[in-house]
Amino acid sequence: MLNQNKEITPEEALVKLQSFCSYQERCSKEVKDKLKRLKLGPQHFNSIINSLKNDNFLNEERYVKSFVSSKLNKNKWGRVKIRFELKKKYLPENLINNELSNINEDKYEQTMQELIDKKQKDLSSPLSVADKDKLFRFLLSKGYESELILKIIKE
């Protein structure tokens, strides 16, 4: 175990980050945050990140694909929330837009419908105005587009 007060060398940091990136997809921001926690001087950040990219441990396009797939399928997030979270990681807008546009519209609406079906069990039937409002707010919080929510709630 490394002594907390001892500064880590760039070589040690690179090995740790190779392992960190091998475990699951990462983006540059997550790697920088990890480097800060390792207390490595910021003058080494770019060279380590470039090395990770050159050796394909770090690939932001792959990261965005994995993130979108995971958040849509497991967390049942909508495009708005996924975009917001990816922007917080300073990922290129073109990568975000490209991957979000690749989402299958039928699957997207089906995922949203699954959320609605699950939430409707807690609401009255037929849906009152208050229940529709609760459902609308719930779907907004999951990151779905308001126009799509209104369209589906009306149906």
MISE-298658 format. One line per 5 residues: number of its first residue (from 0); their letters; for each residue y, z, x of N, C-alpha, C. Coordinates in Angstrom, 2 decimals. Example, Ala and Ser with C-alpha at 12.3 -4.5 7.8 and 13.67 -1.06 7.14 Angstrom:
REM MISE-298658
0) AS) -5.69 7.80 13.19 -4.50 7.80 12.30 -3.30 7.80 13.20 ~ -2.25 7.08 12.85 -1.06 7.14 13.67 0.03 7.87 12.90
This chain:
REM MISE-298658
0) MLNQN) -1.19 0.00 0.85 0.00 0.00 0.00 1.24 0.00 0.88 ~ 2.20 -0.81 0.51 3.43 -0.89 1.29 4.30 0.34 1.07 ~ 4.91 0.77 2.14 5.87 1.87 2.06 7.09 1.36 1.29 ~ 7.54 2.12 0.31 8.66 1.70 -0.54 9.94 1.47 0.27 ~ 10.12 2.19 1.37 11.35 2.08 2.14 11.29 0.94 3.15
5) KEITP) 10.11 0.48 3.49 9.94 -0.59 4.47 10.27 -1.93 3.83 ~ 11.09 -2.71 4.53 11.43 -4.03 4.01 10.25 -4.96 4.25 ~ 9.93 -5.73 3.24 8.81 -6.67 3.32 9.26 -7.91 4.11 ~ 8.34 -8.51 4.84 8.68 -9.72 5.59 8.59 -10.92 4.66 ~ 9.27 -12.01 4.99 9.16 -13.22 4.17 7.73 -13.74 4.05
10) EEALV) 6.96 -13.61 5.12 5.57 -14.06 5.10 4.73 -13.22 4.13 ~ 4.94 -11.91 4.14 4.23 -11.02 3.20 4.65 -11.33 1.77 ~ 5.93 -11.57 1.59 6.43 -11.89 0.26 5.83 -13.19 -0.25 ~ 5.73 -14.19 0.60 5.15 -15.48 0.21 3.72 -15.31 -0.26 ~ 2.93 -14.53 0.47 1.53 -14.29 0.08 1.46 -13.58 -1.26
15) KLQSF) 2.30 -12.57 -1.44 2.33 -11.85 -2.73 2.72 -12.78 -3.87 ~ 3.70 -13.64 -3.63 4.17 -14.53 -4.68 3.19 -15.66 -4.97 ~ 2.43 -16.07 -3.98 1.37 -17.05 -4.24 0.35 -16.45 -5.21 ~ 0.02 -15.21 -5.00 -0.89 -14.51 -5.90 -0.25 -14.33 -7.28 ~ 1.00 -13.95 -7.30 1.77 -13.75 -8.53 1.78 -15.03 -9.37
20) CSYQE) 1.99 -16.17 -8.71 2.06 -17.46 -9.41 0.67 -18.00 -9.76 ~ -0.34 -17.57 -9.05 -1.70 -18.01 -9.35 -2.25 -17.33 -10.60 ~ -1.79 -16.11 -10.83 -2.28 -15.33 -11.96 -1.91 -15.96 -13.29 ~ -0.67 -16.44 -13.40 -0.21 -17.15 -14.60 1.00 -17.99 -14.22 ~ 1.35 -18.93 -15.08 2.51 -19.79 -14.80 3.77 -18.95 -14.72
25) RCSKE) 4.61 -19.29 -13.76 5.89 -18.59 -13.56 7.01 -19.61 -13.44 ~ 8.23 -19.14 -13.62 9.40 -19.98 -13.39 10.19 -19.38 -12.23 ~ 11.17 -20.13 -11.75 11.96 -19.69 -10.59 12.65 -18.35 -10.84 ~ 13.14 -18.13 -12.06 13.82 -16.87 -12.36 12.86 -15.69 -12.22 ~ 11.64 -15.83 -12.71 10.66 -14.76 -12.59 10.32 -14.49 -11.13
30) VKDKL) 10.25 -15.55 -10.33 9.97 -15.40 -8.90 11.14 -14.69 -8.22 ~ 12.37 -15.08 -8.55 13.54 -14.41 -7.96 13.57 -12.92 -8.33 ~ 13.26 -12.63 -9.59 13.23 -11.23 -10.03 12.18 -10.45 -9.25 ~ 11.05 -11.06 -9.01 9.97 -10.41 -8.25 10.42 -10.20 -6.80 ~ 11.09 -11.19 -6.23 11.60 -11.05 -4.85 12.60 -9.90 -4.75
35) KRLKL) 13.43 -9.75 -5.76 14.39 -8.64 -5.77 13.66 -7.30 -5.83 ~ 12.60 -7.24 -6.67 11.83 -5.99 -6.76 11.10 -5.68 -5.45 ~ 10.76 -6.72 -4.71 10.10 -6.53 -3.41 11.11 -6.15 -2.32 ~ 12.39 -6.18 -2.69 13.48 -5.82 -1.79 13.56 -6.74 -0.58 ~ 13.30 -8.02 -0.80 13.46 -9.02 0.24 14.88 -9.53 0.20
40) GPQHF) 15.48 -9.76 1.34 16.85 -10.24 1.41 17.02 -11.58 0.70 ~ 18.12 -11.75 -0.04 18.34 -12.99 -0.81 18.42 -14.25 0.05 ~ 18.65 -14.11 1.34 18.71 -15.28 2.20 17.36 -15.99 2.32 ~ 16.27 -15.31 1.92 14.93 -15.89 2.00 14.47 -16.51 0.68 ~ 15.20 -16.27 -0.40 14.75 -16.69 -1.73 14.47 -18.19 -1.81
45) NSIIN) 15.45 -19.00 -1.39 15.29 -20.45 -1.54 14.12 -21.00 -0.75 ~ 13.95 -20.53 0.48 12.84 -21.05 1.29 11.49 -20.68 0.70 ~ 11.37 -19.48 0.15 10.11 -19.06 -0.47 9.86 -19.85 -1.75 ~ 10.89 -20.01 -2.57 10.73 -20.77 -3.81 10.39 -22.23 -3.51 ~ 11.04 -22.81 -2.52 10.71 -24.20 -2.14 9.28 -24.32 -1.64
50) SLKND) 8.83 -23.35 -0.88 7.45 -23.35 -0.39 6.47 -23.27 -1.55 ~ 6.76 -22.40 -2.51 5.89 -22.27 -3.69 5.85 -23.57 -4.49 ~ 7.01 -24.23 -4.60 7.06 -25.51 -5.32 6.29 -26.60 -4.56 ~ 6.49 -26.66 -3.26 5.82 -27.68 -2.45 4.30 -27.53 -2.48 ~ 3.83 -26.29 -2.55 2.39 -26.03 -2.59 1.86 -25.98 -4.02
55) NFLNE) 2.71 -26.32 -4.98 2.37 -26.40 -6.41 1.95 -25.06 -7.03 ~ 2.41 -23.97 -6.45 2.21 -22.66 -7.08 3.25 -22.48 -8.20 ~ 4.37 -23.15 -8.03 5.48 -23.03 -8.97 5.85 -24.43 -9.46 ~ 5.74 -24.62 -10.77 6.04 -25.92 -11.36 6.68 -25.65 -12.71 ~ 7.96 -25.91 -12.83 8.68 -25.53 -14.04 8.30 -26.38 -15.25
60) ERYVK) 7.91 -27.62 -15.03 7.46 -28.45 -16.15 6.17 -27.87 -16.73 ~ 5.27 -27.48 -15.86 4.01 -26.86 -16.29 4.29 -25.53 -16.99 ~ 5.27 -24.79 -16.46 5.64 -23.50 -17.05 6.15 -23.69 -18.48 ~ 7.04 -24.66 -18.68 7.62 -24.90 -20.01 6.51 -25.29 -20.99 ~ 5.61 -26.18 -20.58 4.50 -26.59 -21.45 3.66 -25.38 -21.85
65) SFVSS) 3.32 -24.55 -20.89 2.51 -23.37 -21.14 3.24 -22.39 -22.06 ~ 4.52 -22.17 -21.79 5.32 -21.23 -22.58 5.41 -21.67 -24.03 ~ 5.73 -22.95 -24.24 5.88 -23.47 -25.60 4.56 -23.37 -26.35 ~ 3.49 -23.78 -25.71 2.17 -23.73 -26.35 1.78 -22.30 -26.71 ~ 1.97 -21.40 -25.78 1.61 -20.00 -26.00 2.43 -19.35 -27.11
70) KLNKN) 3.73 -19.53 -27.06 4.60 -18.88 -28.05 4.42 -19.47 -29.45 ~ 4.14 -20.76 -29.51 3.92 -21.40 -30.81 2.57 -20.99 -31.39 ~ 1.52 -21.05 -30.59 0.17 -20.82 -31.09 -0.20 -19.34 -31.22 ~ 0.22 -18.53 -30.27 -0.17 -17.11 -30.30 0.85 -16.24 -31.01 ~ 2.13 -16.44 -30.69 3.18 -15.60 -31.27 3.75 -16.17 -32.56
75) KWGRV) 3.43 -17.44 -32.84 3.90 -18.13 -34.05 5.43 -18.20 -34.10 ~ 6.04 -18.43 -32.92 7.49 -18.58 -32.84 7.89 -19.98 -33.24 ~ 9.12 -20.10 -33.74 9.71 -21.40 -34.04 10.48 -21.95 -32.85 ~ 10.94 -23.17 -33.01 11.65 -23.87 -31.92 12.91 -23.13 -31.46 ~ 13.64 -22.55 -32.41 14.91 -21.90 -32.07 14.67 -20.73 -31.10
80) KIRFE) 13.71 -19.91 -31.40 13.43 -18.74 -30.56 12.83 -19.17 -29.22 ~ 11.96 -20.17 -29.24 11.37 -20.66 -27.99 12.48 -21.20 -27.08 ~ 13.37 -22.03 -27.65 14.48 -22.60 -26.87 15.35 -21.49 -26.28 ~ 15.68 -20.50 -27.09 16.53 -19.40 -26.64 15.89 -18.67 -25.45 ~ 14.61 -18.37 -25.57 13.92 -17.64 -24.49 13.82 -18.48 -23.21
85) LKKKY) 13.60 -19.78 -23.35 13.53 -20.65 -22.17 14.90 -20.78 -21.50 ~ 15.96 -20.83 -22.31 17.32 -20.91 -21.75 17.66 -19.64 -20.97 ~ 17.17 -18.51 -21.43 17.41 -17.25 -20.72 16.79 -17.28 -19.32 ~ 15.83 -18.16 -19.11 15.16 -18.28 -17.81 15.77 -19.39 -16.96 ~ 16.90 -19.94 -17.43 17.66 -20.97 -16.70 16.81 -22.21 -16.39
90) LPENL) 15.99 -22.60 -17.33 15.18 -23.80 -17.14 15.97 -25.03 -17.55 ~ 15.68 -26.18 -16.95 16.45 -27.40 -17.26 16.34 -27.81 -18.73 ~ 17.47 -28.14 -19.29 17.56 -28.51 -20.71 16.64 -29.68 -21.04 ~ 16.54 -30.65 -20.13 15.70 -31.81 -20.41 14.22 -31.43 -20.52 ~ 13.76 -30.48 -19.73 12.36 -30.02 -19.84 12.13 -29.33 -21.18
95) INNEL) 13.09 -28.50 -21.57 12.98 -27.77 -22.84 12.96 -28.76 -24.01 ~ 13.94 -29.66 -24.02 14.03 -30.64 -25.12 12.78 -31.50 -25.21 ~ 12.30 -31.94 -24.06 11.12 -32.81 -24.03 9.91 -32.10 -24.63 ~ 9.68 -30.88 -24.21 8.49 -30.17 -24.70 8.61 -29.78 -26.16 ~ 9.80 -29.38 -26.60 9.99 -29.03 -28.01 9.85 -30.26 -28.90
100) SNINE) 10.24 -31.43 -28.40 10.10 -32.65 -29.21 8.64 -33.11 -29.28 ~ 7.81 -32.61 -28.38 6.38 -32.97 -28.39 5.56 -32.12 -29.37 ~ 6.19 -31.13 -29.99 5.45 -30.29 -30.95 5.08 -31.14 -32.16 ~ 3.82 -31.08 -32.53 3.33 -31.81 -33.69 3.94 -31.19 -34.95 ~ 4.67 -32.00 -35.72 5.41 -31.50 -36.89 4.48 -30.89 -37.94
105) DKYEQ) 3.33 -31.53 -38.19 2.38 -31.00 -39.18 1.85 -29.64 -38.74 ~ 1.50 -29.52 -37.47 0.98 -28.25 -36.93 2.07 -27.18 -36.99 ~ 3.31 -27.57 -36.70 4.45 -26.65 -36.72 4.64 -26.08 -38.13 ~ 4.65 -26.97 -39.12 4.82 -26.51 -40.50 3.61 -25.71 -40.97 ~ 2.43 -26.06 -40.50 1.22 -25.30 -40.85 1.30 -23.89 -40.28
110) TMQEL) 1.78 -23.76 -39.05 1.95 -22.44 -38.42 2.95 -21.60 -39.21 ~ 4.03 -22.24 -39.64 5.03 -21.56 -40.45 4.44 -21.14 -41.79 ~ 3.64 -22.00 -42.39 3.00 -21.70 -43.67 2.04 -20.51 -43.54 ~ 1.34 -20.42 -42.41 0.45 -19.28 -42.16 1.25 -17.98 -42.16 ~ 2.42 -18.00 -41.54 3.29 -16.82 -41.54 3.73 -16.47 -42.96
115) IDKKQ) 4.10 -17.49 -43.72 4.54 -17.28 -45.10 3.41 -16.67 -45.92 ~ 2.21 -17.23 -45.80 1.06 -16.73 -46.55 0.78 -15.27 -46.22 ~ 0.85 -14.94 -44.94 0.60 -13.56 -44.50 1.68 -12.62 -45.04 ~ 2.93 -13.06 -44.98 4.05 -12.22 -45.43 4.05 -12.07 -46.96 ~ 3.62 -13.11 -47.68 3.64 -13.07 -49.15 2.71 -11.99 -49.70
120) KDLSS) 1.72 -11.58 -48.95 0.81 -10.53 -49.41 1.57 -9.22 -49.64 ~ 2.69 -9.05 -48.88 3.50 -7.84 -49.01 4.59 -7.97 -50.07 ~ 4.72 -9.16 -50.65 5.80 -9.41 -51.60 5.25 -9.62 -53.01 ~ 6.14 -9.58 -53.98 5.71 -9.76 -55.37 5.38 -11.23 -55.64 ~ 4.60 -11.43 -56.68 4.27 -12.80 -57.08 4.56 -12.94 -58.56
125) PLSVA) 5.33 -13.91 -59.01 6.03 -14.90 -58.21 7.17 -14.25 -57.42 ~ 7.63 -14.96 -56.40 8.67 -14.42 -55.52 9.99 -14.23 -56.24 ~ 10.53 -13.03 -56.14 11.87 -12.77 -56.68 12.90 -13.30 -55.69 ~ 14.15 -13.31 -56.10 15.23 -13.76 -55.21 15.28 -12.87 -53.97 ~ 15.11 -11.57 -54.16 15.14 -10.62 -53.04 13.97 -10.89 -52.09
130) DKDKL) 12.80 -11.21 -52.64 11.64 -11.51 -51.81 11.83 -12.80 -51.02 ~ 12.43 -13.79 -51.66 12.71 -15.06 -50.97 13.69 -14.81 -49.82 ~ 14.65 -13.92 -50.07 15.61 -13.57 -49.03 14.91 -12.87 -47.85 ~ 13.99 -11.96 -48.16 13.22 -11.28 -47.11 12.40 -12.28 -46.31 ~ 11.77 -13.19 -47.01 10.96 -14.22 -46.37 11.83 -15.10 -45.48
135) FRFLL) 12.99 -15.49 -45.97 13.93 -16.31 -45.20 14.34 -15.60 -43.91 ~ 14.73 -14.33 -44.02 15.16 -13.56 -42.84 14.00 -13.39 -41.86 ~ 12.79 -13.15 -42.38 11.62 -12.99 -41.52 11.38 -14.27 -40.71 ~ 11.41 -15.41 -41.38 11.15 -16.68 -40.69 12.27 -17.02 -39.71 ~ 13.50 -16.67 -40.06 14.61 -16.85 -39.11 14.38 -16.01 -37.86
140) SKGYE) 13.91 -14.79 -38.04 13.67 -13.91 -36.89 12.55 -14.43 -36.00 ~ 11.66 -15.22 -36.57 10.58 -15.83 -35.79 11.03 -17.12 -35.11 ~ 12.27 -17.55 -35.41 12.84 -18.69 -34.71 12.68 -20.03 -35.40 ~ 12.45 -20.02 -36.70 12.34 -21.29 -37.43 13.71 -21.74 -37.92 ~ 13.86 -23.04 -38.07 15.13 -23.64 -38.47 15.41 -23.34 -39.94
145) SELIL) 16.64 -22.97 -40.25 17.00 -22.57 -41.61 16.75 -23.69 -42.62 ~ 17.03 -24.95 -42.25 16.82 -26.07 -43.19 15.34 -26.18 -43.57 ~ 14.47 -26.04 -42.57 13.03 -26.13 -42.80 12.55 -24.96 -43.65 ~ 13.07 -23.78 -43.38 12.68 -22.60 -44.16 13.05 -22.81 -45.63 ~ 14.29 -23.25 -45.88 14.74 -23.47 -47.26 13.88 -24.51 -47.97
150) KIIKE) 13.56 -25.57 -47.26 12.72 -26.64 -47.83 11.35 -26.08 -48.23 ~ 10.75 -25.30 -47.37 9.41 -24.80 -47.65 9.43 -23.70 -48.72 ~ 10.44 -22.86 -48.70 10.54 -21.80 -49.72 10.74 -22.42 -51.10 ~ 11.50 -23.50 -51.20 11.71 -24.17 -52.49 10.42 -24.74 -53.02 ~ 9.56 -25.23 -52.12 8.27 -25.79 -52.54 7.37 -24.66 -52.94
